Amino acid sequence: MRTLDTHALSLFCAVARCLNFRQAAEQLHMTQPPLSRAIKTLEERLGKLLFERDTQGVALTDAGRTLLPQALHILQLLEQAEQSLQHGTTPARLRLGLTSSVEAGLFRPLLAALASSLPTCRLELTAAPSPRLVAGVRKGQLDAALVALPSATFELAVLPLASDPMMLALPAGHMLASKRKVALAEIAHEPVYWFERSRQPAFFDHCQQVFERHGFAPAFVREPLDHHVLLSEVAAGKGMALLPDSFRALRLDGVVYRQLAQGRELATGIGLAWSADSKHPALPLLRQLAPQHL
C-alpha cells in the first residue's frame, strides 16, 4: 500500500483547513469517528504526527505544516486536470473579497500571481470588513475572501495563511517616539483610537481578552473608518492608534510607528474563506497560491 493517496490527502486537508474534526467531518459529509481513525491511520503510515490534539483544540505539527502546501498542490493539479477535460476553459471571472483590516498592499503579490496564472480571468475585488465578506461568500456574491482571523466564518472552509502583528502609531513629537518598542502599560493613560465591535466582533473580543489580561483600559477614542483620516488625527496629536504592522506602508509626516510589546498577542490573522460546496475552477489555484504569496 502506498503511504499517501488522494483520499487520505483530501481528509488531511479538510482537517487542516478547519482545525476542527467535527467541522471537517460535516464538510466531508461523514461522521467524526471514521475521520479521526483515517487521520490516525495516515499518521501511522507516515510515522509522523500531523496534528496536535489537546483540550484547547487542534493544531498542525511541523510535519503537518510541511505536508499541507504539497497536499493542496497535488489535489489542485488533479482537480485542474479533471476540469480541463470537462470544460477546456479558464473561468471568466473570480470574485474575491479582501479584508480592510490589513493594509491592501499585503495582497499585491497574490493578486499579481493570480493575474499571471489566469490571464483571461477577470478579477473582481471587493474590499470590506471581514463580516461583510463572509456574508458575501455565504450568499454566493463572492467566490472566496481573504478575511481577518478570528472571524465568525460559520460553515465556510477556511485556510489560515498569515499573521499581522499589532503595532503602535503615535505622534512623532511624543516622548515615547524615541523608544524602539512600547508596551501597553506605557500608553494606558493616553487616548487610543480603536475600532467599534460591530466592524469585527470576533477579533474585537479576542483583543479585549488580551487587554484584560494586561490590565489595559485606556480612554478609547472611536476610530475613523478611513485609515488615512485616522493617521491625520494621530499626526495632529489627538491620540495614538493600534494597527496591524502592514499599515507601516502608509507614510504620513508627523506619524511614527513603533513595535508593540504585546503585538503578537494582538495579531490579526489572515485566512482564505470559501464555500466548501463551491466548484469554481479557480479555487484550487487560489488555494495553492495564497499560502505562497501571503
Backbone bond lengths (Angstrom), bond angles and torsions (degrees), N, CA, C in turn:
res aa  C-N    CA-C-N  psi(-1)  N-CA   C-N-CA  omega(-1)  CA-C   N-CA-C  phi
1 M - - - 1.466 - - 1.538 109.49 -
2 R 1.333 115.87 135.98 1.463 119.21 176.18 1.522 110.18 -67.33
3 T 1.337 115.12 147.21 1.462 118.91 178.92 1.527 111.14 -65.11
4 L 1.346 116.24 -38.63 1.461 121.29 -179.16 1.520 109.72 -119.84
5 D 1.315 115.27 145.95 1.459 120.91 172.15 1.526 107.06 -146.17
6 T 1.330 116.13 165.22 1.468 119.42 -173.77 1.521 112.36 -64.38
7 H 1.346 118.02 -34.17 1.460 119.81 179.06 1.529 110.45 -63.88
8 A 1.336 115.93 -45.91 1.467 119.86 179.53 1.525 110.71 -63.10
9 L 1.330 116.46 -40.68 1.471 119.98 178.88 1.515 111.24 -64.15
10 S 1.330 117.53 -38.47 1.470 121.13 179.09 1.525 110.50 -62.94
11 L 1.330 116.34 -43.98 1.468 119.94 178.78 1.519 110.70 -64.70
12 F 1.337 116.51 -43.84 1.468 120.95 179.24 1.525 110.54 -59.37
13 C 1.329 117.53 -46.61 1.469 121.17 -177.52 1.527 111.28 -65.17
14 A 1.320 116.95 -36.06 1.464 120.17 179.06 1.529 110.70 -62.88
15 V 1.333 116.56 -44.56 1.466 119.98 178.70 1.528 110.25 -68.61
16 A 1.333 117.04 -38.69 1.469 120.81 -179.28 1.526 111.22 -64.54
17 R 1.336 117.29 -34.68 1.461 120.44 179.40 1.518 111.27 -69.61
18 C 1.334 116.32 -42.56 1.466 120.45 -175.28 1.523 113.00 -87.65
19 L 1.345 115.79 -29.86 1.471 121.88 -169.82 1.527 109.47 51.07
20 N 1.327 114.08 39.02 1.460 121.04 179.70 1.537 106.70 -157.55
21 F 1.331 117.53 116.09 1.456 120.87 -174.99 1.525 111.87 -66.15
22 R 1.327 117.29 -37.66 1.463 119.66 -179.11 1.528 110.74 -64.92
23 Q 1.353 116.71 -47.81 1.456 119.74 -179.85 1.526 111.48 -63.88
24 A 1.328 116.27 -40.12 1.461 119.61 179.07 1.525 110.77 -62.96
25 A 1.324 116.43 -41.51 1.462 120.14 179.23 1.526 110.85 -62.51
26 E 1.329 116.78 -40.54 1.465 120.35 178.63 1.528 110.48 -62.67
27 Q 1.334 116.80 -42.06 1.464 119.85 179.78 1.521 111.69 -66.21
28 L 1.327 116.20 -31.22 1.465 120.94 -179.68 1.522 112.67 -87.49
29 H 1.356 115.90 -0.92 1.463 121.74 -179.59 1.524 111.11 58.56
30 M 1.340 114.39 47.77 1.458 121.03 176.43 1.517 107.92 -143.10
31 T 1.311 117.12 172.59 1.459 119.97 177.73 1.528 109.59 -90.17
32 Q 1.330 115.34 164.05 1.459 119.69 -174.21 1.528 114.40 -69.31
33 P 1.351 120.20 -42.02 1.480 119.35 -176.12 1.533 113.92 -55.72
34 P 1.359 120.47 -49.08 1.469 117.92 179.34 1.522 113.25 -65.17
35 L 1.345 117.01 -29.77 1.466 119.12 176.76 1.526 109.83 -67.01
36 S 1.326 116.90 -44.94 1.468 120.41 178.81 1.523 110.94 -61.24
37 R 1.342 116.47 -40.55 1.469 119.94 179.38 1.530 110.58 -66.20
38 A 1.325 116.56 -39.11 1.466 119.65 -179.62 1.528 111.24 -65.00
39 I 1.329 116.86 -40.44 1.474 120.19 178.50 1.523 109.96 -67.18
40 K 1.340 116.77 -40.66 1.464 119.69 178.31 1.523 110.70 -62.95
41 T 1.348 116.98 -41.00 1.469 121.15 177.96 1.522 110.43 -62.01
42 L 1.351 116.06 -42.60 1.463 120.09 178.90 1.528 110.65 -62.32
43 E 1.321 117.38 -42.53 1.467 121.06 179.01 1.529 110.72 -63.23
44 E 1.327 116.67 -39.38 1.473 120.09 178.99 1.524 110.98 -66.63
45 R 1.343 116.79 -39.38 1.462 120.16 178.83 1.520 111.73 -66.74
46 L 1.328 116.53 -36.08 1.464 120.65 179.70 1.528 112.58 -81.82
47 G 1.328 115.77 -22.19 1.462 119.66 -175.15 1.513 112.18 72.25
48 K 1.340 116.35 23.44 1.460 121.64 -178.82 1.520 109.32 -139.23
49 L 1.319 117.01 140.28 1.452 120.77 170.14 1.523 108.58 -77.33
50 L 1.323 117.18 130.74 1.458 121.96 -179.86 1.526 111.85 -99.59
51 F 1.339 116.06 -24.87 1.462 120.64 -178.30 1.531 110.11 -132.55
52 E 1.311 114.34 142.63 1.465 120.86 170.20 1.520 106.71 -96.99
53 R 1.316 117.31 128.17 1.456 121.75 -178.08 1.522 108.48 -121.31
54 D 1.331 116.39 127.78 1.460 121.13 174.31 1.520 108.47 -150.45
55 T 1.316 115.85 -174.25 1.469 119.59 -177.22 1.523 112.29 -66.92
56 Q 1.341 117.26 -18.23 1.459 120.60 -179.92 1.521 112.54 -83.45
57 G 1.341 117.22 -16.97 1.454 119.76 179.89 1.514 112.02 140.43
58 V 1.333 115.16 -153.86 1.461 122.93 -176.12 1.524 108.71 -122.68
59 A 1.338 117.10 138.00 1.468 121.74 177.54 1.523 108.92 -140.53
60 L 1.318 115.46 150.57 1.459 120.31 176.49 1.528 110.67 -72.99
61 T 1.319 116.88 139.45 1.458 121.05 171.20 1.528 108.78 -81.78
62 D 1.324 117.36 178.00 1.463 120.60 175.63 1.526 110.50 -59.17
63 A 1.338 116.34 -41.26 1.461 120.17 178.65 1.523 110.73 -63.90
64 G 1.332 116.71 -40.53 1.459 120.40 178.78 1.516 112.27 -64.38
65 R 1.338 116.08 -40.82 1.467 119.69 178.72 1.530 111.14 -66.55
66 T 1.330 116.29 -32.57 1.470 119.82 177.30 1.521 110.98 -69.79
67 L 1.340 116.33 -40.58 1.459 120.63 -176.37 1.525 112.61 -74.32
68 L 1.334 118.37 -33.84 1.467 121.17 -169.93 1.528 114.02 -55.84
69 P 1.346 120.51 -54.93 1.475 117.99 -177.71 1.526 112.71 -62.51
70 Q 1.334 117.01 -33.42 1.460 119.50 178.99 1.530 111.04 -70.80
71 A 1.326 116.23 -39.53 1.464 120.00 178.18 1.526 110.83 -64.48
72 L 1.342 115.69 -43.89 1.465 119.60 178.06 1.528 110.80 -60.92
73 H 1.325 115.81 -39.40 1.463 119.91 -179.29 1.532 111.00 -65.08
74 I 1.326 116.18 -43.25 1.471 120.47 179.70 1.526 110.26 -62.35
75 L 1.324 116.98 -47.03 1.462 120.50 -179.09 1.526 111.01 -65.99
76 Q 1.344 115.32 -36.14 1.462 119.49 178.80 1.527 111.02 -64.89
77 L 1.333 116.79 -40.99 1.456 120.64 179.21 1.532 110.87 -63.48
78 L 1.320 116.34 -41.23 1.457 119.74 178.61 1.526 111.68 -64.85
79 E 1.346 114.82 -42.36 1.459 118.85 179.74 1.527 110.86 -65.66
80 Q 1.342 116.37 -40.19 1.458 119.95 178.16 1.524 110.95 -62.88
81 A 1.339 116.31 -39.98 1.459 119.96 -179.99 1.526 110.77 -62.97
82 E 1.332 116.31 -43.19 1.460 120.15 178.47 1.521 110.91 -63.13
83 Q 1.342 115.92 -44.39 1.458 119.73 -177.09 1.527 111.94 -67.97
84 S 1.334 116.92 -33.66 1.462 119.13 179.60 1.524 110.58 -66.15
85 L 1.342 116.30 -33.05 1.457 119.93 177.68 1.528 111.29 -75.21
86 Q 1.356 115.68 -33.58 1.454 119.40 -176.70 1.528 112.04 -81.83
87 H 1.328 116.02 -38.43 1.460 119.61 -171.79 1.526 113.38 -114.77
88 G 1.319 116.61 -40.37 1.451 120.56 -178.81 1.511 114.11 68.15
89 T 1.335 117.83 13.13 1.470 120.75 -178.81 1.515 109.99 -137.18
90 T 1.317 116.62 160.40 1.454 122.11 172.96 1.526 108.04 -91.73
91 P 1.346 118.41 156.53 1.459 120.08 -178.12 1.528 111.43 -63.34
92 A 1.334 115.62 148.47 1.464 120.36 -179.89 1.524 111.24 -71.85
93 R 1.348 116.75 -32.04 1.459 119.59 -178.80 1.521 110.47 -154.50
94 L 1.317 114.46 157.90 1.464 122.40 174.04 1.517 107.11 -131.90
95 R 1.323 116.55 116.30 1.464 121.94 -179.25 1.528 107.83 -94.16
96 L 1.321 115.62 108.20 1.467 121.44 -171.81 1.522 110.68 -119.95
97 G 1.320 116.71 128.60 1.454 122.14 176.64 1.518 111.34 -92.20
98 L 1.333 116.49 142.80 1.465 122.63 179.04 1.522 108.65 -125.17
99 T 1.314 117.34 121.98 1.455 119.84 -179.30 1.522 111.33 -64.04
100 S 1.325 115.62 141.17 1.462 121.17 176.90 1.524 111.41 -87.69
101 S 1.341 116.71 4.46 1.467 120.49 -178.57 1.518 112.90 -75.45
102 V 1.337 117.43 -17.59 1.464 121.31 176.99 1.526 108.05 -125.03
103 E 1.329 116.77 165.04 1.462 121.18 -178.12 1.528 109.69 -69.10
104 A 1.331 115.38 134.59 1.468 120.84 -172.09 1.518 112.96 -59.14
105 G 1.326 118.23 -28.18 1.461 120.94 -179.04 1.516 113.34 -60.45
106 L 1.324 116.83 -21.32 1.464 120.71 179.28 1.524 111.19 -61.79
107 F 1.335 117.07 -26.64 1.453 121.04 -175.66 1.529 113.19 -92.21
108 R 1.317 118.60 -7.47 1.469 120.42 -174.03 1.528 113.88 -58.49
109 P 1.348 119.89 -44.28 1.472 118.50 179.32 1.531 112.77 -59.63
110 L 1.325 117.08 -40.65 1.463 120.11 179.14 1.523 110.83 -66.64
111 L 1.325 117.46 -43.95 1.466 120.51 -179.31 1.523 111.04 -63.55
112 A 1.336 116.09 -37.56 1.468 119.73 177.91 1.525 110.51 -65.91
113 A 1.325 117.14 -40.10 1.468 120.89 179.13 1.524 110.92 -66.31
114 L 1.325 116.92 -38.94 1.456 120.48 177.71 1.526 110.91 -64.28
115 A 1.344 115.38 -45.04 1.462 119.61 -179.51 1.521 111.25 -62.25
116 S 1.334 116.28 -36.71 1.463 120.53 179.76 1.526 111.58 -71.45
117 S 1.336 116.21 -38.73 1.464 120.41 -176.84 1.527 112.35 -79.19
118 L 1.341 116.26 -26.12 1.466 120.84 -178.67 1.530 109.19 -125.37
119 P 1.313 117.63 67.57 1.467 120.44 -172.81 1.522 114.71 -62.47
120 T 1.320 118.28 -26.42 1.464 120.20 -179.25 1.530 112.48 -98.48
121 C 1.335 117.00 3.00 1.471 121.36 -179.72 1.531 109.37 -95.55
122 R 1.310 116.36 131.17 1.470 121.10 179.61 1.537 109.38 -85.74
123 L 1.336 116.16 119.84 1.461 121.15 177.14 1.524 109.11 -85.52
124 E 1.322 116.47 119.01 1.456 121.91 176.58 1.528 107.76 -108.34
125 L 1.337 117.04 109.31 1.460 122.47 -172.21 1.528 111.05 -101.50
126 T 1.324 115.30 138.89 1.458 122.37 176.73 1.522 108.43 -128.18
127 A 1.327 117.36 117.37 1.463 121.98 176.62 1.519 108.27 -98.80
128 A 1.322 117.18 127.03 1.460 121.25 -176.76 1.526 109.15 -166.20
129 P 1.335 117.92 165.37 1.463 119.94 172.41 1.531 110.44 -59.03
130 S 1.306 116.33 150.74 1.464 121.20 -174.21 1.530 114.41 -57.72
131 P 1.348 120.45 -40.92 1.470 118.31 178.88 1.534 112.79 -57.77
132 R 1.324 117.49 -37.23 1.465 120.52 178.06 1.524 110.86 -68.26
133 L 1.332 116.48 -37.40 1.470 119.89 178.96 1.520 110.69 -67.01
134 V 1.319 117.07 -42.91 1.462 120.79 178.12 1.528 109.81 -59.52
135 A 1.334 116.17 -44.05 1.465 119.78 178.40 1.527 110.55 -62.18
136 G 1.338 117.17 -37.87 1.460 120.78 179.63 1.515 112.34 -64.85
137 V 1.330 117.06 -40.18 1.466 120.38 178.38 1.525 109.98 -68.21
138 R 1.321 116.87 -42.21 1.466 120.82 -178.64 1.527 111.84 -64.03
139 K 1.336 116.36 -33.92 1.469 120.68 -179.06 1.526 112.68 -86.33
140 G 1.340 117.36 -3.27 1.448 119.93 -178.83 1.514 113.96 81.67
141 Q 1.344 117.14 11.82 1.463 120.92 178.68 1.528 111.42 -83.66
142 L 1.331 116.95 -19.38 1.456 123.40 176.25 1.525 108.03 -128.37
143 D 1.335 116.00 146.09 1.460 119.88 177.68 1.529 111.46 -81.82
144 A 1.319 116.88 -29.20 1.468 122.56 179.17 1.520 107.64 -166.44
145 A 1.324 116.63 167.46 1.463 119.94 179.53 1.517 110.03 -151.90
146 L 1.315 115.01 143.79 1.459 122.23 170.97 1.521 106.34 -94.72
147 V 1.324 115.83 110.42 1.459 121.25 -171.17 1.521 110.78 -116.08
148 A 1.328 114.54 159.16 1.459 120.31 174.75 1.523 109.11 -78.36
149 L 1.313 116.31 144.18 1.465 122.27 177.55 1.519 109.22 -121.34
150 P 1.337 118.95 140.70 1.465 124.48 3.97 1.525 112.51 -78.18
151 S 1.336 115.31 143.96 1.463 124.11 173.26 1.519 107.96 -139.85
152 A 1.314 116.58 154.36 1.466 120.69 173.30 1.517 107.29 -78.60
153 T 1.330 116.85 103.89 1.467 121.17 -176.08 1.526 112.50 -104.74
154 F 1.337 117.42 0.48 1.454 122.91 174.94 1.533 110.73 53.43
155 E 1.346 117.66 -126.95 1.469 120.15 -174.35 1.519 113.16 -88.21
156 L 1.327 118.72 3.51 1.457 120.51 -178.05 1.532 111.22 -68.20
157 A 1.318 115.87 148.92 1.463 120.55 170.58 1.522 108.15 -77.10
158 V 1.318 117.14 139.59 1.463 121.42 -177.19 1.521 109.73 -133.95
159 L 1.326 115.96 129.96 1.466 122.11 175.34 1.525 108.40 -112.26
160 P 1.352 118.85 106.10 1.470 119.97 177.59 1.524 110.25 -62.65
161 L 1.341 116.01 138.83 1.462 119.85 -172.77 1.520 114.02 -122.85
162 A 1.321 117.62 -47.00 1.464 119.28 -170.34 1.518 109.76 -155.47
163 S 1.319 114.96 173.91 1.457 121.77 178.74 1.524 108.62 -136.89
164 D 1.332 116.46 132.62 1.467 122.53 -178.14 1.525 108.17 -115.42
165 P 1.353 118.89 99.71 1.463 121.20 -176.48 1.528 112.38 -60.31
166 M 1.318 115.50 151.99 1.458 120.94 177.58 1.524 109.48 -81.33
167 M 1.341 115.76 142.78 1.471 121.92 175.79 1.524 108.28 -129.15
168 L 1.321 115.32 -179.16 1.460 121.59 -179.14 1.518 110.20 -117.40
169 A 1.337 116.59 128.32 1.461 122.27 171.96 1.521 107.10 -104.36
170 L 1.320 117.56 126.49 1.460 120.98 -176.82 1.527 111.01 -142.57
171 P 1.335 117.01 160.51 1.465 119.86 179.76 1.525 110.80 -60.64
172 A 1.323 116.06 140.41 1.466 120.67 -176.49 1.525 112.14 -60.92
173 G 1.313 117.62 -28.03 1.465 120.27 -178.20 1.512 114.64 -88.44
174 H 1.305 118.42 1.17 1.466 121.10 -178.46 1.521 110.02 -72.49
175 M 1.320 116.23 148.18 1.461 121.41 -177.14 1.538 111.79 -61.67
176 L 1.332 117.83 -29.08 1.463 120.26 179.94 1.530 112.36 -76.63
177 A 1.319 117.20 -10.54 1.469 120.09 -178.98 1.523 111.65 -66.35
178 S 1.319 117.59 -18.03 1.466 120.75 179.78 1.529 112.38 -80.10
179 K 1.324 116.66 -9.01 1.464 120.39 -178.48 1.523 110.49 -91.62
180 R 1.331 116.42 152.23 1.465 121.12 177.50 1.525 110.81 -82.67
181 K 1.336 116.57 -36.07 1.461 121.78 -178.50 1.518 108.59 -134.04
182 V 1.331 116.04 138.62 1.462 121.80 -178.12 1.527 108.61 -123.84
183 A 1.324 116.33 139.56 1.467 121.47 178.36 1.525 109.89 -98.93
184 L 1.325 115.76 156.79 1.460 120.35 178.92 1.531 111.50 -56.45
185 A 1.324 116.83 -38.25 1.463 120.24 -177.99 1.526 111.98 -59.80
186 E 1.336 116.98 -28.49 1.459 120.98 -177.82 1.524 113.25 -76.68
187 I 1.321 117.00 -15.15 1.470 119.14 179.56 1.529 110.95 -117.53
188 A 1.314 116.20 16.64 1.462 120.90 -176.03 1.525 112.72 -63.75
189 H 1.335 117.66 -23.44 1.472 121.01 -178.75 1.522 112.07 -109.00
190 E 1.327 116.15 16.47 1.462 121.73 178.29 1.530 109.89 -103.33
191 P 1.331 117.89 151.90 1.472 118.70 171.21 1.532 109.34 -70.38
192 V 1.323 116.00 127.58 1.460 121.28 -175.80 1.532 109.03 -124.45
193 Y 1.337 115.81 123.45 1.460 120.13 176.02 1.530 109.72 -71.68
194 W 1.339 115.69 137.31 1.459 120.68 -179.68 1.522 109.20 -150.49
195 F 1.323 116.20 149.70 1.458 120.75 -174.62 1.524 111.69 -80.54
196 E 1.334 115.54 159.43 1.458 121.04 178.44 1.528 110.59 -77.89
197 R 1.310 116.65 148.17 1.465 120.95 -176.02 1.527 112.03 -60.12
198 S 1.330 117.68 -33.60 1.462 120.57 -176.68 1.526 112.80 -62.46
199 R 1.333 117.29 -22.19 1.463 120.15 -178.90 1.521 112.60 -74.25
200 Q 1.337 117.04 -32.40 1.472 120.92 -177.03 1.529 107.90 -158.61
201 P 1.343 117.65 73.48 1.472 120.60 -171.04 1.519 114.92 -55.72
202 A 1.337 118.14 -47.93 1.463 120.35 -174.93 1.525 111.05 -65.16
203 F 1.335 116.81 -42.55 1.459 119.69 179.73 1.531 110.69 -70.25
204 F 1.324 117.17 -37.69 1.468 121.05 176.25 1.527 110.15 -57.25
205 D 1.340 116.57 -47.37 1.467 120.42 -179.14 1.526 111.12 -64.65
206 H 1.329 117.12 -38.41 1.465 120.79 176.67 1.527 110.54 -59.42
207 C 1.325 116.37 -47.95 1.469 120.53 -179.47 1.522 111.17 -64.81
208 Q 1.328 116.45 -38.08 1.461 119.77 179.52 1.521 111.08 -60.58
209 Q 1.325 116.87 -37.90 1.466 120.48 177.65 1.533 110.79 -63.94
210 V 1.338 116.55 -39.68 1.462 120.42 177.62 1.521 110.01 -66.11
211 F 1.335 116.93 -43.78 1.470 120.69 178.87 1.526 110.48 -58.53
212 E 1.331 116.53 -45.33 1.465 120.06 -178.75 1.522 111.07 -65.00
213 R 1.332 116.00 -36.67 1.463 120.29 179.52 1.530 111.16 -62.66
214 H 1.331 116.50 -31.95 1.467 121.07 -179.22 1.527 112.78 -102.02
215 G 1.326 117.28 8.04 1.460 120.60 179.38 1.514 112.99 62.61
216 F 1.322 116.72 34.36 1.463 121.72 -175.77 1.528 109.72 -97.41
217 A 1.330 116.55 111.69 1.469 121.13 -179.12 1.532 109.12 -143.23
218 P 1.326 117.42 70.47 1.469 120.67 -178.31 1.526 111.41 -78.83
219 A 1.319 116.02 -177.04 1.460 121.04 173.61 1.530 107.34 -83.64
220 F 1.339 116.29 90.80 1.458 120.15 -178.86 1.525 110.82 -68.17
221 V 1.332 115.19 139.78 1.462 122.56 177.76 1.529 107.29 -113.67
222 R 1.318 116.68 140.11 1.468 120.62 -178.49 1.528 110.00 -61.80
223 E 1.325 115.53 125.72 1.464 121.55 -176.25 1.527 110.59 -80.76
224 P 1.350 118.23 130.71 1.472 120.27 174.59 1.523 110.71 -62.04
225 L 1.332 117.17 151.09 1.458 120.97 -179.89 1.518 111.75 -67.64
226 D 1.330 117.40 -35.14 1.461 122.19 -178.71 1.524 109.42 -88.90
227 H 1.329 117.08 124.19 1.459 120.17 -176.37 1.530 112.43 -70.41
228 H 1.317 118.38 -25.80 1.463 119.98 175.43 1.528 110.19 -67.39
229 V 1.337 116.78 -39.31 1.462 120.69 175.67 1.525 109.93 -64.78
230 L 1.331 116.22 -42.32 1.467 120.78 179.00 1.522 110.79 -57.44
231 L 1.328 117.16 -48.09 1.465 120.12 -177.87 1.524 111.40 -66.96
232 S 1.314 117.85 -30.65 1.469 120.75 175.63 1.527 110.11 -64.78
233 E 1.334 116.54 -38.63 1.460 121.04 176.97 1.528 110.89 -65.05
234 V 1.342 115.65 -40.56 1.471 119.52 177.56 1.517 110.10 -64.36
235 A 1.334 117.69 -43.75 1.466 121.41 179.69 1.519 111.65 -60.95
236 A 1.330 116.45 -31.36 1.463 121.37 179.85 1.521 111.86 -79.84
237 G 1.331 117.36 -0.29 1.461 120.90 176.67 1.513 114.53 81.17
238 K 1.343 117.22 18.62 1.458 119.72 -176.87 1.530 112.82 -84.44
239 G 1.309 116.82 -9.74 1.453 119.34 179.43 1.518 111.31 165.48
240 M 1.323 115.22 -177.49 1.459 122.39 176.82 1.524 108.35 -113.55
241 A 1.326 116.45 167.94 1.461 119.77 179.83 1.516 110.29 -139.01
242 L 1.315 116.07 140.17 1.451 122.70 171.90 1.518 107.01 -97.33
243 L 1.339 116.51 120.56 1.459 121.49 -174.69 1.525 110.65 -137.23
244 P 1.338 117.60 151.01 1.468 119.59 171.93 1.522 110.64 -58.37
245 D 1.315 115.84 146.79 1.464 121.91 -173.89 1.530 113.55 -59.13
246 S 1.340 117.12 -25.47 1.471 120.00 -179.43 1.522 112.34 -62.18
247 F 1.333 117.89 -20.19 1.459 120.55 -179.75 1.530 112.76 -74.19
248 R 1.324 117.11 -2.22 1.468 118.86 172.57 1.528 110.80 -59.31
249 A 1.328 117.10 -21.32 1.467 120.73 179.55 1.521 111.87 -66.20
250 L 1.345 117.48 -19.97 1.461 121.08 178.52 1.525 108.44 -88.07
251 R 1.318 116.73 111.87 1.462 122.17 -177.89 1.517 110.41 -101.51
252 L 1.330 116.73 134.74 1.461 121.10 177.28 1.519 108.83 -148.79
253 D 1.317 116.33 130.81 1.462 120.56 177.12 1.528 109.38 -57.45
254 G 1.315 115.77 134.89 1.452 120.41 178.59 1.511 113.92 94.78
255 V 1.350 117.13 -3.88 1.460 120.79 179.58 1.521 109.74 -121.24
256 V 1.314 116.86 133.26 1.465 121.13 174.21 1.525 108.42 -123.84
257 Y 1.312 115.05 153.77 1.461 121.34 179.54 1.524 109.13 -112.79
258 R 1.317 115.35 137.56 1.451 120.64 179.37 1.532 110.00 -132.66
259 Q 1.316 114.23 146.26 1.463 120.64 178.27 1.518 109.19 -63.07
260 L 1.330 116.60 141.76 1.461 122.08 178.77 1.525 109.10 -104.56
261 A 1.317 116.29 130.05 1.465 120.72 -176.70 1.527 111.57 -58.26
262 Q 1.316 116.48 -34.97 1.472 120.84 179.78 1.528 111.21 -99.98
263 G 1.319 116.50 21.57 1.465 121.09 -174.22 1.512 114.49 -58.81
264 R 1.330 117.17 -39.64 1.467 119.01 -178.12 1.526 111.56 -74.67
265 E 1.315 117.64 -30.36 1.464 119.31 175.50 1.527 111.02 -65.23
266 L 1.341 116.08 -32.12 1.459 121.76 -177.95 1.523 112.58 -97.77
267 A 1.318 117.58 12.62 1.463 121.51 -173.35 1.527 112.19 -60.25
268 T 1.315 114.64 144.71 1.460 121.98 172.24 1.526 108.41 -88.41
269 G 1.307 117.16 118.58 1.451 119.95 173.95 1.525 109.87 -79.27
270 I 1.317 116.65 155.55 1.464 121.63 176.43 1.521 107.74 -126.86
271 G 1.320 116.04 130.82 1.451 120.31 -179.76 1.517 111.58 -138.36
272 L 1.320 115.46 155.42 1.460 121.56 175.95 1.522 107.89 -96.65
273 A 1.332 116.48 124.45 1.463 121.79 -178.63 1.526 110.16 -117.42
274 W 1.327 115.91 138.50 1.461 120.73 177.52 1.523 108.50 -154.77
275 S 1.304 115.83 163.44 1.465 120.15 177.64 1.517 109.55 -74.67
276 A 1.314 116.09 128.71 1.463 120.35 -178.66 1.526 111.58 -62.40
277 D 1.317 117.73 -21.54 1.466 121.31 -179.39 1.529 112.47 -90.76
278 S 1.322 117.66 -3.38 1.464 120.21 -175.23 1.523 111.50 -68.76
279 K 1.322 116.43 138.22 1.467 122.97 176.64 1.529 110.65 -111.83
280 H 1.323 117.08 20.42 1.463 119.44 -178.33 1.530 109.46 -58.71
281 P 1.319 117.84 127.84 1.472 120.15 -173.76 1.521 114.87 -66.07
282 A 1.342 118.29 -16.91 1.461 119.63 -179.41 1.525 112.69 -89.50
283 L 1.318 117.84 -11.01 1.468 119.90 -176.12 1.530 113.29 -61.79
284 P 1.335 120.41 -43.30 1.471 118.57 178.16 1.525 112.49 -57.97
285 L 1.323 116.92 -41.42 1.461 119.99 178.42 1.526 110.84 -66.19
286 L 1.324 117.08 -41.41 1.460 121.03 178.66 1.519 110.63 -61.72
287 R 1.330 117.05 -41.59 1.467 120.48 179.15 1.527 111.29 -67.38
288 Q 1.320 116.66 -27.39 1.468 120.12 177.62 1.528 111.20 -77.67
289 L 1.339 117.12 -44.04 1.460 120.97 -173.79 1.533 112.80 -77.06
290 A 1.335 117.09 -32.86 1.461 119.05 -174.93 1.529 113.47 -58.57
291 P 1.345 120.22 -47.11 1.469 118.26 178.41 1.534 112.79 -64.98
292 Q 1.329 117.69 -26.84 1.463 120.59 -178.22 1.520 112.23 -75.94
293 H 1.350 116.92 -31.83 1.469 120.34 -171.49 1.526 113.98 -112.65
294 L 1.326 117.26 5.49 1.467 120.28 171.62 1.522 107.00 -122.27
